[in-house]
Amino acid sequence: EFDAQAMANLMWALATMGVKAEGRLADAMSSQAVRAAETFTAHGVASLMWAFATMDLKAEKALVDAMSARATTIAAQFEPQGVSNLMWAFATMELRAAAGLVEAMSRQA
C-alpha cells in the first residue's frame, strides 16, 4: 500500500507524462487516499487533486470530501502555488468546493 506522498507523487508523475491512470489504478489511488487523508501534506493534497484534474479523471465524492476536509484543516500550510493548483483542480473537474475550503484557501493566497 502506498503512503500519502507516494500516491501524490505517482499520480503527479503519470499526469506530467500525459498518461491517463484510468480504471483500477485510479480507483485504488482514490480509495487509498481517502483512507490516508489525514496524513497528506498541503503539497500532497494539491498534487493529487491536480493530477486527477490533469488526467481528466472523475474524482469520487469520498475523495473530494476527504481532500477538502484535509485541505481545510491544514490550510495554513499551503503555499500560494498549492492554493492555485487545488482551486484549479476543483474548477477543472467542475467540483463545488465547500464554503469552508474556499474561505480557508482565500486566506492563504
N, C-alpha and C positions, 0 to 999 in steps of 0.2 A: 504494500500500500504506500502511496506517495504521501509525503508531508506537504503542508501548505506551500512552501517555497518551491518544491519540485513540481507541484501541479501548475502553479503560476508560470514557472519557467518553461515547462513543456508546452503548455498552450500558447504562450507568447512566442516560443521558437517556431512552432508549427504555423502560427498566423503570419509571422515575419517571413517565413519561407513560401508563403502562399498556398500552404496545404490546408485543406478543409478537413478537420477532425470530426467526421460525422459518426453517427451510429453508436456502436458500443463504446468507443473511446470517449466521445463527448459525454455520453450518459454516465460512464464510470467516473470521469473527472468531475462532473456536476454532482453526483451523489457523494463522492469523497469530499468535495469542497464543502458541501452542506454539513457533513459530519465534523469537519475540521475547521469550520468557520471561525471559531474563537481563537484560532492560532494564526490566522492570516495577519500579516502586516499591512499597513496602508498601501505600500507599493504592490504587495501581492494581490490585494483586492482590486486595485486599479488595473494591474496587468492581466489578471484573469478575466475581468469583465471586458477589457479592451480586446483581448484575444477572441472571446465569444463573438463580439460585435464585428471584428475584422473578418472572421471566418463565416460571417452571416449565419451563425448558429442560433437556434431558439433557446433562450435561457429559460429554464423551467421556473415556475413561481417559487419553489423551495429555494433554488439557488439565488434568485433575485432577492427574496426576503432575507436570506442568511447573509448575503454580502452587503445588503443595505443596512441591516442591523449592525453588522461588524463595522462598517464604514462610519456609521453614526457614532458608535461607541468610541472609536479611535480617531475621530475627525481631526483632533489637534495634531496628529502625527502626519497628516497629509501635506505634501509639498504642493505648490501650485500646479505642477505638471500632472501629478496624480489626480488632483481635483478635476483638471481639464479632461484627462483620459477617462475617468469614471463617468463624468457627466456626458462626454461624447458617446461613450458606450451605451448609456441609457437612451440617449436621443436616437442613436443609430438603430438600436433594437426596438425603438418605439415603445419603451417601457415608461410607465408612470412612476417616478421616484416618490417615495414617501415624503411628506412635507418636512419631517424631521431631518431627513437626509439632505434635502436641498438647503435647508436653513443651516445645517452644520457645515456643509461644503462651502456655502457662500461666505461664511466667516473665515475660511481658510484661503480663499482665492486672493 
